[in-house]
Amino acid sequence: AHGKPLSSSFKIEKNQFIIICVDEEKEMASGCSIDALGKVMREIDEEYQLGLFDRMKASFIENGEVKTLKLNDFKSKVRNGEISKDIQVFDFSKNTYLEFIGNFLLPFDRSWAAGIK
């Protein structure tokens, strides 16, 4: 945005995930604004020891409960059947709010986890 104010909002999803959106129809988010957001999020992460930037985790819903495991543990438990394929898996790779609404939480078969061998 190169110093221009952005129209943005955030919400906490499932009491665990911070979702941040910018209305890019009004003003595009620039590298500077993304870097500034990253800096603020890292400060929050450090202060509260949240592990927000640990990408080696998998989050899913099993029996109505949100669970998060280390990625290797998740893969291992899926392979050996400790985690049923009857779960829903969170996909954090969404870049737009529309993608988030439709594809943030997916059935196992439609998620990235379906590729675990």
Residue frames as a rotation matrix with the C-alpha (Angstrom) as fourth column:
ALA 1
0.571 0.821 0.000 0.00
0.821 -0.571 0.000 0.00
0.000 0.000 -1.000 0.00
HIS 2
-0.289 -0.827 0.482 3.13
0.773 -0.498 -0.392 2.16
0.564 0.259 0.784 0.17
GLY 3
-0.972 -0.189 -0.140 2.02
0.233 -0.689 -0.687 4.11
0.033 -0.700 0.714 3.24
LYS 4
-0.448 0.883 0.141 -1.69
-0.622 -0.421 0.660 4.25
0.642 0.208 0.738 2.38
PRO 5
-0.464 0.343 0.817 -4.14
-0.736 0.364 -0.571 2.89
-0.493 -0.866 0.083 4.95
LEU 6
-0.855 0.182 -0.485 -5.57
-0.180 0.773 0.609 -0.56
0.486 0.608 -0.628 4.21
SER 7
0.121 0.926 0.357 -9.11
-0.973 0.040 0.228 -1.70
0.197 -0.375 0.906 4.81
SER 8
-0.535 -0.416 -0.735 -8.58
-0.277 0.909 -0.313 -4.91
0.798 0.036 -0.601 6.74
SER 9
0.433 0.621 0.653 -10.05
-0.870 0.098 0.484 -7.17
0.237 -0.778 0.582 9.38
PHE 10
-0.698 -0.609 -0.377 -9.22
-0.463 0.785 -0.411 -10.28
0.546 -0.113 -0.830 11.33
LYS 11
0.526 0.778 0.343 -10.96
-0.784 0.288 0.550 -13.03
0.330 -0.558 0.761 13.21
ILE 12
-0.627 -0.608 0.487 -9.98
-0.750 0.641 -0.166 -15.92
-0.212 -0.469 -0.857 15.42
GLU 13
0.168 0.657 -0.735 -11.30
-0.790 0.535 0.298 -19.13
0.589 0.531 0.609 13.87
LYS 14
0.542 0.153 -0.826 -12.02
0.164 0.945 0.282 -22.18
0.824 -0.289 0.487 16.05
ASN 15
0.972 -0.151 0.181 -10.38
-0.227 -0.386 0.894 -20.29
-0.065 -0.910 -0.409 18.94
GLN 16
0.472 -0.832 0.291 -6.98
0.440 0.509 0.740 -21.20
-0.764 -0.221 0.606 17.42
PHE 17
-0.197 -0.537 0.820 -6.36
0.969 0.019 0.246 -19.67
-0.147 0.843 0.517 14.00
ILE 18
-0.102 0.083 -0.991 -5.78
0.122 -0.988 -0.095 -15.99
-0.987 -0.131 0.091 13.24
ILE 19
0.020 0.213 0.977 -7.38
0.989 0.142 -0.051 -15.07
-0.150 0.967 -0.208 9.91
ILE 20
-0.214 -0.181 -0.960 -6.34
0.148 -0.977 0.151 -11.69
-0.965 -0.110 0.236 8.47
CYS 21
0.112 0.338 0.935 -7.95
0.974 0.147 -0.170 -10.19
-0.195 0.930 -0.313 5.37
VAL 22
-0.612 -0.270 -0.743 -7.33
0.086 -0.957 0.276 -7.05
-0.786 0.105 0.609 3.33
ASP 23
0.567 0.800 0.196 -9.90
0.404 -0.063 -0.913 -5.57
-0.718 0.597 -0.359 0.95
GLU 24
-0.484 -0.872 0.070 -7.67
0.436 -0.172 0.883 -5.31
-0.758 0.458 0.464 -2.13
GLU 25
0.136 0.573 0.808 -10.46
0.973 -0.231 0.000 -3.76
0.187 0.786 -0.589 -4.20
LYS 26
0.965 0.203 -0.164 -9.75
0.243 -0.928 0.282 -0.56
-0.095 -0.312 -0.945 -2.28
GLU 27
0.474 -0.880 -0.028 -5.95
-0.878 -0.470 -0.089 -0.79
0.065 0.067 -0.996 -1.99
MET 28
0.659 -0.310 -0.685 -3.50
0.000 0.911 -0.412 -3.59
0.752 0.272 0.600 -2.76
ALA 29
0.887 -0.451 0.102 -1.33
-0.070 0.087 0.994 -4.90
-0.457 -0.888 0.046 0.06
SER 30
0.610 -0.750 -0.255 2.31
-0.558 -0.178 -0.811 -4.24
0.563 0.637 -0.527 -0.81
GLY 31
0.181 -0.669 -0.721 5.43
0.434 0.712 -0.551 -6.04
0.882 -0.214 0.419 0.32
CYS 32
-0.705 -0.460 0.539 5.94
-0.191 -0.609 -0.770 -3.31
0.683 -0.646 0.342 2.93
SER 33
0.009 0.786 0.618 2.53
-0.953 -0.181 0.244 -3.84
0.303 -0.591 0.748 4.51
ILE 34
0.760 0.208 -0.616 2.95
-0.137 0.977 0.162 -7.62
0.635 -0.039 0.771 4.46
ASP 35
-0.228 -0.924 -0.307 6.40
0.375 0.208 -0.903 -7.27
0.898 -0.321 0.299 6.07
ALA 36
-0.605 0.053 0.795 4.94
-0.602 -0.683 -0.413 -4.93
0.521 -0.728 0.445 8.73
LEU 37
0.527 0.841 0.123 2.19
-0.768 0.409 0.493 -7.44
0.365 -0.354 0.861 9.50
GLY 38
0.513 -0.421 -0.748 4.77
0.243 0.907 -0.344 -10.23
0.824 -0.005 0.567 9.71
LYS 39
-0.578 -0.771 0.266 6.81
0.014 -0.335 -0.942 -8.16
0.816 -0.541 0.205 12.17
VAL 40
-0.238 0.584 0.776 3.80
-0.923 -0.384 0.005 -7.54
0.301 -0.715 0.631 14.42
MET 41
0.759 0.566 -0.322 2.78
-0.474 0.820 0.322 -11.21
0.446 -0.092 0.890 14.29
ARG 42
0.114 -0.807 -0.579 6.33
0.336 0.580 -0.742 -12.32
0.935 -0.110 0.338 15.17
GLU 43
-0.678 -0.321 0.661 6.34
-0.421 -0.568 -0.707 -9.96
0.603 -0.758 0.250 18.16
ILE 44
0.255 0.854 0.453 3.03
-0.950 0.135 0.280 -11.40
0.178 -0.502 0.846 19.37
ASP 45
0.709 -0.023 -0.704 4.32
-0.109 0.984 -0.142 -14.92
0.696 0.177 0.695 18.74
GLU 46
-0.324 -0.931 -0.170 7.49
0.174 0.118 -0.978 -14.27
0.930 -0.347 0.123 20.75
GLU 47
-0.547 0.119 0.829 5.73
-0.720 -0.572 -0.393 -12.58
0.427 -0.811 0.399 23.64
TYR 48
0.264 0.800 0.539 3.13
-0.946 0.323 -0.017 -15.33
-0.188 -0.506 0.842 24.06
GLN 49
-0.693 -0.648 0.316 5.21
-0.571 0.761 0.308 -18.32
-0.440 0.033 -0.897 22.83
LEU 50
0.275 0.961 0.037 2.47
-0.657 0.216 -0.723 -19.38
-0.702 0.174 0.690 20.38
GLY 51
-0.493 -0.514 0.701 4.48
0.170 0.734 0.658 -21.12
-0.853 0.443 -0.275 17.67
LEU 52
0.471 0.792 -0.389 2.57
-0.191 -0.339 -0.921 -19.26
-0.861 0.508 -0.008 14.96
PHE 53
0.375 -0.397 -0.838 5.34
-0.919 -0.278 -0.280 -19.66
-0.122 0.875 -0.469 12.41
ASP 54
-0.577 -0.501 0.645 5.94
-0.441 0.856 0.269 -23.38
-0.687 -0.129 -0.715 12.92
ARG 55
0.035 0.590 -0.807 4.81
-0.999 0.013 -0.034 -24.79
-0.009 0.807 0.590 9.59
MET 56
-0.683 -0.344 -0.644 5.65
-0.387 0.919 -0.081 -28.34
0.620 0.194 -0.760 10.59
LYS 57
-0.768 0.547 0.334 2.26
-0.211 0.277 -0.938 -28.93
-0.605 -0.790 -0.097 12.21
ALA 58
-0.750 0.657 -0.078 -1.01
0.123 0.253 0.960 -30.43
0.650 0.710 -0.271 11.04
SER 59
-0.790 0.581 0.196 -4.37
-0.428 -0.294 -0.855 -29.36
-0.438 -0.759 0.481 12.43
PHE 60
-0.720 0.574 -0.389 -7.55
-0.043 0.523 0.851 -31.35
0.692 0.630 -0.352 12.06
ILE 61
-0.193 0.736 0.649 -10.95
-0.981 -0.169 -0.100 -32.02
0.036 -0.656 0.754 13.60
GLU 62
-0.662 0.004 -0.750 -11.50
-0.043 0.998 0.043 -35.43
0.748 0.061 -0.660 15.11
ASN 63
-0.271 0.669 -0.692 -14.68
0.898 0.435 0.068 -36.25
0.346 -0.603 -0.719 17.03
GLY 64
0.676 0.669 0.309 -15.65
0.575 -0.741 0.346 -32.56
0.460 -0.056 -0.886 17.02
GLU 65
0.748 -0.478 -0.461 -12.37
0.246 -0.445 0.861 -31.45
-0.617 -0.757 -0.215 18.62
VAL 66
0.826 -0.560 -0.062 -9.63
-0.355 -0.432 -0.829 -29.37
0.438 0.707 -0.556 16.97
LYS 67
0.748 -0.652 0.123 -6.29
0.306 0.504 0.807 -31.13
-0.589 -0.566 0.577 17.34
THR 68
0.747 -0.618 -0.246 -2.79
-0.600 -0.465 -0.652 -30.12
0.288 0.634 -0.718 16.27
LEU 69
0.783 -0.551 0.289 0.16
0.306 0.746 0.591 -32.48
-0.541 -0.375 0.753 15.97
LYS 70
-0.191 -0.887 -0.420 3.70
-0.491 -0.283 0.824 -32.23
-0.850 0.364 -0.382 14.70
LEU 71
0.287 0.354 -0.890 3.51
-0.955 0.027 -0.297 -32.98
-0.081 0.935 0.346 10.98
ASN 72
-0.558 -0.572 -0.602 5.63
-0.623 0.768 -0.152 -36.14
0.548 0.290 -0.784 11.20
ASP 73
-0.886 0.298 0.354 3.48
-0.143 0.551 -0.822 -37.48
-0.440 -0.779 -0.446 14.06
PHE 74
0.066 0.956 -0.286 0.31
-0.668 -0.171 -0.724 -36.74
-0.741 0.238 0.627 12.09
LYS 75
0.087 -0.096 -0.992 1.62
-0.944 0.310 -0.113 -38.54
0.319 0.946 -0.063 9.01
SER 76
-0.858 -0.483 -0.173 2.75
-0.387 0.832 -0.398 -41.52
0.336 -0.274 -0.901 11.07
LYS 77
-0.678 0.659 0.326 -0.61
-0.174 0.286 -0.942 -41.80
-0.714 -0.695 -0.079 12.84
VAL 78
0.271 0.737 -0.619 -2.50
-0.865 -0.096 -0.492 -41.59
-0.422 0.669 0.612 9.54
ARG 79
-0.230 -0.463 -0.856 -0.28
-0.820 0.566 -0.086 -44.31
0.524 0.683 -0.509 8.02
ASN 80
-0.941 -0.228 -0.251 -0.72
-0.079 0.867 -0.492 -46.71
0.330 -0.443 -0.834 10.93
GLY 81
-0.276 0.947 -0.164 -4.46
0.360 0.260 0.896 -46.04
0.891 0.189 -0.412 11.30
GLU 82
-0.606 0.031 -0.795 -4.32
0.786 -0.128 -0.605 -44.27
-0.121 -0.991 0.053 14.69
ILE 83
-0.546 0.489 -0.680 -6.02
-0.321 -0.872 -0.369 -41.33
-0.774 0.017 0.633 13.01
SER 84
0.008 0.685 0.729 -9.09
0.638 0.557 -0.531 -42.24
-0.770 0.469 -0.433 11.00
LYS 85
-0.901 -0.243 0.360 -9.53
0.434 -0.486 0.759 -40.87
-0.009 0.840 0.543 7.50
ASP 86
0.068 0.993 0.099 -12.95
0.872 -0.108 0.478 -39.80
0.485 0.054 -0.873 8.75
ILE 87
-0.067 -0.204 -0.977 -11.54
0.742 -0.664 0.087 -36.44
-0.667 -0.719 0.196 9.88
GLN 88
0.893 0.192 0.406 -11.51
0.409 -0.721 -0.560 -32.91
0.185 0.666 -0.722 8.51
VAL 89
0.012 -0.986 -0.167 -8.14
0.967 -0.031 0.253 -31.28
-0.255 -0.164 0.953 7.83
PHE 90
0.713 0.152 -0.684 -7.25
0.125 -0.988 -0.090 -27.57
-0.690 -0.021 -0.723 7.90
ASP 91
0.216 -0.616 0.758 -5.48
0.973 0.072 -0.218 -26.14
0.080 0.785 0.615 4.84
PHE 92
0.359 -0.149 -0.921 -3.50
0.478 -0.818 0.318 -22.98
-0.801 -0.555 -0.223 5.62
SER 93
-0.606 -0.713 0.353 -2.49
0.636 -0.168 0.753 -22.23
-0.478 0.681 0.555 2.02
LYS 94
0.322 0.849 0.419 -5.42
0.943 -0.251 -0.217 -19.93
-0.079 0.465 -0.882 1.23
ASN 95
-0.745 -0.663 0.077 -4.68
0.665 -0.729 0.159 -16.54
-0.049 0.170 0.984 -0.33
THR 96
-0.699 0.578 0.421 -8.19
-0.287 -0.766 0.575 -15.09
0.655 0.281 0.701 -0.64
TYR 97
-0.619 0.550 0.560 -11.19
-0.681 -0.021 -0.732 -14.91
-0.391 -0.835 0.387 1.64
LEU 98
0.396 0.792 -0.465 -13.27
-0.916 0.371 -0.150 -16.87
0.054 0.485 0.873 -0.90
GLU 99
-0.076 -0.506 -0.859 -10.69
-0.313 0.830 -0.461 -19.68
0.947 0.234 -0.221 -0.88
PHE 100
-0.912 -0.268 0.310 -10.74
-0.350 0.119 -0.929 -19.59
0.212 -0.956 -0.202 2.91
ILE 101
-0.188 0.932 0.310 -14.54
-0.921 -0.058 -0.386 -19.82
-0.341 -0.358 0.869 3.10
GLY 102
0.637 0.576 -0.512 -14.75
-0.753 0.608 -0.253 -22.79
0.166 0.546 0.821 0.75
ASN 103
0.638 -0.451 -0.624 -11.55
0.021 0.820 -0.572 -24.69
0.770 0.352 0.532 1.39
PHE 104
-0.040 -0.664 0.746 -10.02
-0.858 -0.360 -0.367 -23.94
0.512 -0.655 -0.555 4.79
LEU 105
-0.395 0.023 0.919 -11.48
-0.648 0.701 -0.296 -27.07
-0.651 -0.712 -0.262 6.37
LEU 106
-0.059 0.279 -0.958 -11.75
-0.929 0.336 0.155 -30.09
0.365 0.900 0.240 4.09
PRO 107
0.896 0.290 0.337 -12.70
-0.376 0.898 0.228 -33.74
-0.236 -0.331 0.913 4.40
PHE 108
0.173 -0.900 0.400 -9.56
-0.179 0.371 0.911 -35.90
-0.969 -0.229 -0.096 4.56
ASP 109
0.160 -0.087 0.983 -10.04
0.772 0.632 -0.070 -37.22
-0.616 0.770 0.168 0.98
ARG 110
0.742 0.170 0.648 -10.12
0.592 -0.620 -0.515 -33.68
0.314 0.766 -0.561 -0.48
SER 111
0.911 -0.406 -0.069 -7.27
-0.279 -0.733 0.620 -32.32
-0.302 -0.546 -0.781 1.64
TRP 112
0.259 -0.924 -0.282 -3.50
-0.864 -0.091 -0.495 -32.26
0.432 0.372 -0.822 1.24
ALA 113
-0.213 -0.353 0.911 -3.41
-0.840 0.542 0.013 -35.15
-0.499 -0.763 -0.412 3.75
ALA 114
0.799 0.567 0.203 -4.97
-0.368 0.727 -0.580 -37.54
-0.476 0.388 0.789 1.22
GLY 115
0.649 -0.620 -0.441 -1.51
-0.482 0.113 -0.869 -37.72
0.588 0.777 -0.225 -0.40
ILE 116
0.008 -0.655 0.756 0.08
-0.975 0.161 0.150 -39.31
-0.220 -0.738 -0.638 2.70
LYS 117
0.514 0.073 -0.855 1.43
-0.466 0.860 -0.207 -42.74
0.720 0.504 0.476 1.78
